[in-house]
Amino acid sequence: LLSYNCSPSFNWKKNLNDKQIASFQEDLSALGYKYQFITLAGIHINWYNTFQFAHSYANGEGMKHYTEMVQEPEFAAREKGYTFVSHQQEVGAGYFDDVTTVIQGGSSSVKALTGSTEEEQFH
């Protein structure tokens, strides 16, 4: 199995044009490279977007920037299967609410999800 690291360490536009970049992975596949991956893509995405958010937030856009650049696109992405709008679900808040309820003998005043504003506004 041939594999290829489509590394973010390469300056992709230095030696390739947009058309070449767009067909790069299909061209590799035709050459037998069936396992293609990008090392550290997630961390580059996280760092860049965090920088952009912090820069805009610090320069007076604050929550306006958050709602326009993060929350509204998240809402729109639900149609494609994006679920992190309800981050409590993704981090297991419901599970830990259940554990807390069991430990407390059936009732708990410290649950994160049930009855919360998040449950009301995002579900």
C-alpha positions in Angstrom: 0.0 0.0 0.0 1.5 3.3 -1.1 0.8 6.2 1.2 1.5 10.0 0.8 1.6 12.7 3.5 0.0 15.8 2.1 2.0 17.7 4.6 1.2 21.3 5.8 5.0 21.6 5.9 5.0 22.0 2.1 4.4 25.5 0.6 1.8 24.1 -1.8 1.3 27.2 -3.9 5.1 27.8 -4.3 5.4 25.2 -7.1 1.9 24.2 -7.9 -1.0 26.2 -9.4 -4.7 26.0 -8.2 -5.6 23.4 -10.8 -2.6 21.2 -9.9 -3.5 21.4 -6.2 -7.1 20.6 -6.9 -6.2 17.4 -8.8 -3.2 16.5 -6.7 -4.8 13.7 -4.7 -6.6 12.2 -7.7 -3.3 12.2 -9.6 -1.6 10.5 -6.7 -4.4 7.9 -6.6 -3.9 7.1 -10.3 -0.2 6.5 -9.5 -1.2 4.0 -6.8 -1.1 6.1 -3.6 -4.3 4.9 -2.0 -3.7 6.1 1.6 -3.4 9.9 1.6 -3.4 12.0 4.7 -2.5 15.4 6.1 -0.4 15.4 9.2 -1.4 18.1 11.7 -4.2 19.5 9.6 -6.4 19.8 12.7 -3.9 21.7 14.7 -3.2 24.1 11.9 -7.0 24.7 11.6 -7.4 25.1 15.3 -4.4 27.5 15.8 -5.3 29.7 12.8 -9.0 30.0 13.6 -8.2 30.6 17.3 -5.8 33.4 16.2 -8.4 34.9 13.9 -11.0 34.8 16.7 -8.7 36.2 19.3 -7.5 39.0 17.0 -11.1 40.1 16.1 -12.2 39.7 19.7 -9.4 41.9 21.0 -10.0 44.5 18.4 -13.5 45.3 19.5 -15.7 42.8 17.6 -16.1 40.5 20.7 -19.3 38.5 20.7 -20.3 39.9 17.3 -17.4 38.1 15.8 -18.2 34.9 17.7 -21.8 34.8 16.5 -21.0 35.7 12.9 -17.8 33.6 12.5 -18.5 30.6 14.8 -22.0 30.2 16.1 -24.1 30.9 12.9 -21.9 28.8 10.7 -22.2 26.0 13.3 -26.0 26.2 13.1 -25.9 26.1 9.3 -23.5 23.1 9.4 -26.0 21.0 11.3 -27.6 20.2 7.9 -24.3 18.4 7.0 -24.2 16.5 10.2 -22.2 18.9 12.4 -23.1 18.3 16.1 -20.7 20.3 18.2 -23.3 23.2 18.5 -24.5 21.2 21.4 -21.0 20.7 22.9 -22.5 19.3 26.1 -23.5 16.3 24.1 -20.1 15.9 22.6 -18.2 16.0 25.9 -20.5 13.6 27.6 -22.5 15.9 29.9 -25.5 13.7 29.7 -23.5 10.7 30.8 -22.0 12.5 33.7 -25.4 13.8 34.7 -26.6 10.2 34.8 -23.6 9.1 36.9 -24.1 12.0 39.3 -27.8 11.2 39.7 -27.0 7.5 40.5 -24.3 8.6 43.0 -26.8 11.0 44.6 -29.5 8.3 44.9 -31.7 9.5 42.1 -31.6 13.3 42.4 -28.9 15.8 41.8 -28.7 19.6 41.9 -25.5 19.8 40.0 -26.5 18.3 36.6 -25.1 20.2 33.6 -27.7 19.5 30.9 -31.2 18.7 32.2 -33.2 22.0 32.6 -30.2 24.1 31.4 -30.4 27.1 29.1 -28.3 25.0 26.6 -30.9 22.3 26.6 -33.7 24.8 26.0 -31.9 26.9 23.3 -30.0 24.2 21.3 -32.2 21.1 21.3 
